[in-house]
């Protein structure tokens, strides 16, 4: 579906995407994970054929995005990072009008619009304008709009950013259903849980480069340990404990507010901390996540 | 619409899909139907030139009496002012759409970003928006022509010929307005546009023959666009056709081609980075 070699995007002196290689197979749910400014959105815009690559090779659905942009876009569904729904139209018209851009006949557009509104649970909002909708509803409408041309490939740029937990879960559930139907999904996110929920495979991006690549499980196994212990030491700086706890677990990462201790067996590591005579003010043993992978790979956390 | 396609084909060298241009127009028809506010805007656009016509053309006209033109023809003042108001309404109808509305869609609600994620291309968006602007302008000018015929300021025959001329005026100003709008930084820049528009409105041979001004001023006016629109339309509604009107048509066609070309280039360079 997507094939890229040495893909580069520069804006003046700034290199947003710095030579990445990618391959996405049909039916896959593929994720770009990374902090803001990592180059995820720039990559998505090149895949969406609205931005021309500065260098490198890019094929979408076997076609050249520069020469065959309209033909490719006819088979893509794009859900942008910020909603750009049409405020002058009703919910239903947002879909039927969009259908016309794809050359879908009116009657067929109306049929699909009704079906998609059902799918994203917005049927009762059909005659409303877009403004009064909640963030989650707008996002679902954007996804319905992206599906109007029955696309082979759906691009979702940060699909749940800014939504409340309930809205996120509803959205994930709908996206999961799309995936079950065999639609290829490509999404960007800076949420670990989202990547773990939705992606079969993902790449971790940082400063325009891909720093790791694989399934969420594989990435955690390769780069992190099975468990992570989070230790807090009251008012003491976590960094001062790095030396004192050396040798426990496989790795120690001091953060401003806590110390992360990577270990295959979290409870055994906690026992060792106590045996050495330290009494942390709080102890949390948890399973390793992609957040830890990102921290290990880049030395930075993945917050905004 | 035929002119749009022909001109744009020359300008860009690639074919436009009439269906896709039509889909852009369809979007605006939908917006018109869904919002009552839009009808109000349309209505106010019609009344403005009618009020000018009544107050200045008929009111001041009663003081001025008849005008004797350079070619010796004598014309009641209202007959002289009415075609200028018609040209002005064609201009402002199209400009309202391609400046204010276009900028809003371009910069704030990101309508064109959404469109560009579909098979639509920038040139098709520009052509669709411009055609719509022309349609909007023609709602004003069509109604205005009926008023002119009713007041005996032109004949039904000349009015029928003047109607397509107002389309050309709408397309020409709409295209240039759209190109300018892609450079606009914020709402304050619209003050500049409306000041410019008002200056054109006052000094394009609208209320007095340009020959009444000193020669340098007359030349200056002859360079500005509304003058050509007024000359063309006045020639038709008064039934005083002349070869120089071909020059006016050529001027407006160039505005159309350049405006549309620049607008679609800018859409590409700003939105497809």
Interface residues (C-beta under 8 A of the other chain):
Chain A: X11 X45 X48 X50 X51 X52 X69 X70 X71 X73 X74 X76 X78 X80 X82 X84 X85 X86 X87 X88 X89 X90 X93 X96 X97 X98 X100 X101 X102 X103 X129 X149
Chain B: X17 X19 X20 X22 X23 X24 X26 X27 X30 X31 X34 X35 X38 X109 X110 X111 X113 X114 X115 X116 X117 X118 X119 X120 X121 X271 X272 X273
